[in-house]
Amino acid sequence: MLLEQLGIRPYDRVIVELADGRTSDVGLADGVRFEIMERRSSDDALILGDEVLIGQTLLEKMDLLVDCTRQRLVPAHQEGPVNKLK
């Protein structure tokens, strides 16, 4: 598994609800650093086998928006991430 190759190990297990309404018991790892479109942040990671899921809070921290029509991420601000404090 890729996470094991990277040395990422779960420190806990949590229950998550999937989009289809099912629940699953998954591993939780902390301190994972992400880089997407030259924007960087760190967050906890849910370990779901080989699938990588990025949550809304991480996208908000990176100031990225989801373009559902074109199935891609787009920067909210071209000049770089702008963090909202309110």
C-alpha angles and dihedrals in degrees: 000000000000095000091056090050088053092048094245112147129178116250094191144004125240137184115244131186115227124217091260091056097256119129126224137187108233138173121258122212125183135209098035112159117217129195119191124167091347091305119119135202140142130230144149116286128217110218110224103162112269095336119107116210122183117203130222094250092058091048090050092050089052091045092237127147129205116239099202094183093058095028095233143107121254129190113250089211119029094205092062141287118326113198120214115222101187 
